Amino acid sequence: MKAGNQPFYNSSIPSDWTTPEFGEVFTFLKSYSFSREQLSDEKTTDEVQNIHYGDIHATFENEILDFEIEKRIPFVKDGLINTDKLNDEEFPFLKDGDLIIADASEDTVGVAESIELKNVNSRKIVSGLHTFAARDKNGKTVAGYRTYLLRHPQVIRELRRIATGFSVFGISKTSLGKVKLPLPPPNEQKAFAELLFLMDTAINITNQLIAIKELNMIWIRQQLLSGKKRLSGFTAQWDEVNLGDIGEFKNGINKDKEEFGHGHPLVGLMDVFGIPKVFNTKFSLVNSSENERRNFDLRKGDVLFVRSSVKPVGVGLTTLVSEDIPDATFSGFLIRFRANEKLDFEFKEHCFFERDFRQRLLNKSTISANTNINQVALKSLSILLPPLQEQRAISQVLHVMNKEIQLLKSKTIKLREKKKGLMQQLLTGKKRLKVK
């Protein structure tokens, strides 16, 4: 142990930090158990918003939940909370600086993930299903720092150790209340919070710029692919063609689960949902004939449509095969479209993602247990087809716009990685900030 340090679980922290238990610092507030079905994305009359544990795990990206930035917070449907209670001054609405902690997770990694509230203002916020709400009870912590207390590596390790369960892991208030926290002096907490706030601001500004550019690209793509806006130098008439007239469709191969093994790569449904550049090859066909592999091959430029999905939004999703995949086959959940030379390679990547095309595809789908689309429906779908040179020019414009978006997304990833690395140094006391 370094001089000037003290033990903290299996590591050490600076000797001028304190190590109170969670229950000494925070008091628990009332939470509610509203299911997803009891929530609405639309504003309700009561205007009560609810933080669901699933959103802590999967929706909110930052440790600080800033209500001036985050717009994906659902509302509790009217009538589920008595109006008289809502008007009571003692009702447990949450405030700036309060923590909401997920008390359950499908794995130990997500146990006790937390967010800290900011810019609540006059909003009515309650803690939802499988969450604990906690509030600093004696001013030992600084706003903007509280959520990071549960992100110290040794605290995370302890939380995972005390989590209980099998398919779902959980933690109790009693257990959480006994977890020790590494607590720097208030001025150091404040400096830490201010530094992380600056990094979050840079990330949020970049994300806002990405959102603006994505909306702009959607609008430009719609204008260019509909012919409402023409690029300079192009005046030739476009043709409206059915997909069945410019290419051929092929349903994927249907094989039982036991027929998958090692051998030839199989492109599956999740490969398309992930829109990869290089497909996974963890599944493969061992009992397929040479003729089957030849009929179900995949070449550069092929387009794969999802033919069946539990949710309508998944039907007809496409991905473009970016390179030949020797001896590959594709799943029966997919339909392959192989266009002739009238359709440019990169143009395919854009025309099948255009909003109007997607809507017309969904209109032709059928709904039973799942939502489905078949070859007949796909063949009858039409697209506006410019001459090849104009297709390539349109693709180039959209390619440049998309590249700008991808560069910004890479910047966001790098900022998050930098923030994560700095957090680990600061939270453990290995790096100290100069404070007054």
N, C-alpha and C positions, 0 to 999 in steps of 0.2 A: 504494500500500500504506500502511495506517495505521501510525503510529509504534507501536513495540512489537510489530509483527507480523513474521512470516517467511513466505517463499513455501512453498506446499504444492500441488503439481501446478498447476492453473490458478487457484488462489485463494491465500488466506493464512490462517494460524492464529497464535494468540498466540506470542510469542517464547520464552515459558518452557515451551512444549510440546516434546516430542521427536518425531522421525519415524522410528522404527525400521522395518525391514522385518518382514513377518508372520513370516518364518522365524526372526528374531532373538528374537521374543517367545514364539512357540508351537512346540511339537513335535507332529508328527503321530502318531496312534495307529492301531492296526489297525481296519479296517472290514470288514464282511461283506456279501455280495451276495445276501441272501435275497430271493426273489421274493414277490409277494403270496400266491401259492399255498402258500408255505412258512410263512406266518404264520397265526395264529389269534386271534380276538377273545376266546376263552375262555382262562382261566389254564391253563397246562400244568404237568406235573410238575416240569420243570426251572426254570420260572418266569423264563426269560430273555426280557426285553422288547427290542424292536427299533425303532429310529427309521428309518423309510423316508423317502427324499427326497420322495416324493409328499405325505407328511404335513407336512413342513416347508413345502411350497408351499401346501397347501390345507386342512389340518386344524387345525394349531396357530395360534391367533390372536395370541398374545403372543410377544415376543422372548425372554422368559424362560419356559422350560418347567418349570412347578412341578408336581412329581409328586403333591403333596397336592391339587391342583386338577384337573389334566388326567387323565381316565380313559379316553381313547381310544387308548391305546398298545398295539399288538398284541404277542402273544407268539410266539416262535420255536417251531415244532412240535418235539416231543421227538425226539431221535435225530440231529438235524442237526448238533449240536455234541457231540463226544466228552465223556462224563461225566468222564473223567479230566482233561481240559483245564479243564472248569468248576471242578474242585476245586483247580486249581493256583493258588497265591497270585499268580502272575505273569500270570494271565489278564487281558486288557485290558478289564475292566469299567470303565464310565465313572463319574465322580464329580461332585460339585457343582462348578460353575464351568467344567466342560469345554464346549467348543463342538462342535456338529455342524453341518456346512456342506454344503449341497446342491451337488454338483459338476456337475449337469446340469439343464437346463431347456428347455422347448419354445420359449422366447424369451429374449432377453438380460436381460429385466427380472428374471427369477428366478435368474440366475446368482449363486452364492455366497450365497444366502439362508441365514441361520444362526439357531440357537437356542442359548441357554445353559441348562445343566441346574441345577435347584435342588431341594432336598429329595429327593435320590436315596436317602439313608439306606442301608438294607440291600438295596435292589432291585438286580437284576442287569440292567444296561443295556448294550446294544451298539449301535454305529453300523452302519446298514444300507446297502441298495443305493444306489449313486450318492451317497455321502456321504463327507466327510472328518471324522475326529474330531481335535480339537486341544486341547492342554492347555498352560496357562501354565507355562513351564519355569524362570523365574527371578524370579517375583514382581513383575514390572513392572506388572501389571494388577490391578484390584480386582474381586472377585466381584460380579456384577450389572451390570458395565459392559462386559464383554468383547464381548458380541454386538453392542453398539452401535458398536464400532470399524469394523465392516464396513458401517455405515449412514451414514457421512459421505458427503455428495454427491459429493465428488471421488474417494473410494474406490470408490463405486458406479460412477462414470463410468469409472474405470480398469479395474475388473473386467469391465465390458461391452466395453471396448476390446480386452482380451486374450482374451475368450471366443472359441472356435472352433466351427465347425459350420455346418450348413445348416438342416435340419428340427429338429435338437436341438443346443443349444449347451452347451459344456462348458468346464471350466477344469482345469488340471493342478495338482498339488501344487507343482511347480517354479515355475509362473507365480504361483500364489497366494503362495508363500513370498517373492516379490520385491516384492509390493505394499506400499507405505509406509503406515503407520498414524499418525494424529494422536493422540498420547498425552499427555493432561494429567498434572499431578502427581497422585500417589496420593490426596491429600486431596480434590482436586477430582473425581476419578473417584468417590470414595466418596459425596460429596455428590450428584453426578449420579445415581448408582445408587439412593440413598435416596429422592430426589425422584420418580424414575420408578417406584420400588416403590410409593410412596403412590398414584400415579396408577393403576397396575395393580391395586392393591387396591380402589380405588373402582370400576374397570371390572369386576373379578371379582365384587364384592359385588352390583353391579347385574345382572350376568349370572345369578348364583345366584338372585336375586329373580325374574328373568324366568322361569327354569326352574321355580321353585316355582309361580308364577302360571299358567304354561302347563299344568302337570300338574293344577292345581286346576281350570282351565277345561275340560280334557278330561273330568275326573270330573263336574263340574257339567253339562256338555253331555250326557254320557251319561245322567245321572240325569233331566234335564229332557226329553230327546228320547225316552226310553223310557217316560216317564210314571211312573217310580218315585218321582219327586219332583214335586209339583204346586205351582205358585205360588198364593199366597193369593187366594181369591175365585173360583177356577175349579174346577168340579166336573163339567162336562159330559163325556159319554163320548167317547172318541176312536175314530176309524175306522182300520182297517188296510186300506190300499189299494195296489194295484199301480200302478207308474208309468204303465203303459200305459193305465190307466183315468182318469188325471187329466191327460194331456197327450199330445203326439205327438213322435215321434222322426224325425230326418232325417239320413242319412249325408252327409258333406261331399262336395264336388265333386272329382272325379279329373281332373286335367289333367297333361299332360306338362310337363317342365321348360321346354321351349322356348316354351310358351304363357303363361309368366309374364312380365309386363313392367309398364309404367306404366299406371295407369288406376284401376281399382276395388280397394280394399283387400282383401287376403286374410289371414284369421286362420289362423295355422299352429300346428303342434304345439308349438313352443318358446314361443309366446305363452301357452299353457295351463300349461306347466311353470313359466314365470316368474310366473304368476298376476298379470298386470298389471291396472291399472285402466283404462288406455287402451292398446289393442292397437297393435302395430307395423303399419306399412303399407308396409314396404319391398318386399313382393311384391304383385303385383296381376295381374288378369286382363285381357288385351286381346282375346282371342278368344271371350269368353263372350257369350251372347245376353242380351237383356233378360229373357227368361223364366227363364234360369238364375239371373240375379242376383236376381230376385224370389223364386225358390224357395229360394235359399240365403242369404237376408238374415239379419241379426242384429238383434234388438231387445232393449231393456232387459228384463232378467229371464230371458233365455234362459240355459240351462246347457249348457256344452260338456263332453262326456266324451271322454277319450282312448280310442280304440278298439284301438290296437295299440302295444306297447312291447317293446323288447328285454328289459327287466327287468320282472318281474311287478308290482313296486311302482308302476310308471308307469301301468299299465292302470287305466282308470276314474277317473283323476285329473280333477277338475272345476274349472272356473272359472265365475263368474257374470258375465254381460255387464252392466256397470254403466250403460251408456247406449246409445241407438240408434246404429248405425254405418251411415250411409246408403250404399247400393249395395255393402255388404260381402258377401263370400262366405267360406266356411270350408273348410279342407283336408279331403281324404278320410281323413286320420288321425283325424278328429274326428266325433263324433255330436252333433247338436243336440237338446236336449230343451226343448220349449216347453210349459209347464204351463198349465192353465186357471186360473180365478180362485180355485180352492180352495186354492192354494198361495201363501202370502205371499212377496213379493220377498226380504226379508232372511232368512226362514226357510229358503229354499233353500240359502243360503250355509252353513248349519250342518248341516242334516239329511244332506247328501251327504258331509260330512267326518266324520260320526260313525263311531266305530271299528267298531261292529257292522255298519253298512251297508257299509263298505269291505270287511270280511271276507266278507260274503255275496256281494258283487260279485266278489271274487277267486275264490270257490268256483265261480262260474258261468262263469268265463273258460276258454278253451281254450289249450293250449300246443302250438305247432309250432316253427317257427323263432323266432317271437315269441310273446308272450302276447297274446291277443285277447279282446275282448268284442264282442257284436253286439246289434242292436236287440231280437231275440227275448229274449235273456237280460235286457237292461235293462228291457224291458216287464214281465217277470215278477217283478222285484224289488219288494218291498213296503216301505212306510214307515208309521209310525204318524202319523196326521194329526189334530191337535187342531183345534178351531174357530179361525177366523181371528183372533179377538181374543186367544186364548191363544197362537197362533203368534207374533203381534206382541209379546206380553209376554215370551215366551221369548227372542225375537230381541233385545229391548231389554236383557235381563239379560246375554246373551252379548256384545252390542255394547259394553256398559260394561266388561266384563271384558277384552275384546280391546283396547279403547282404552287401558286402563291398561298393558297389555303393550306396545303400540306406543309409548306415551310413554316407557316405560323403555328400549325399543330406541333411540329417538331420543336419549335421554340418553347411552346407551353410544356412539353414533356421535359425539356432540358431545365426549365425553370423549376418544375416540380421536383426533379431529381436533385437540383442544387439546394432547394429548400429542405428536402428530406435529409440530405447529408449534413446541412448546417444544424438542423433540429437535433440530430443525434449527438453532435458535438456539444451543443449548448445544454441540452437536457441532462446530459451526464456530467456536466461541469468540466469536461476535458478542454472546452474553450470557454473563456469568460469574457463578457462584454465589459468595457470600461464604463462605469457609471459614477455619477456624483453621489 
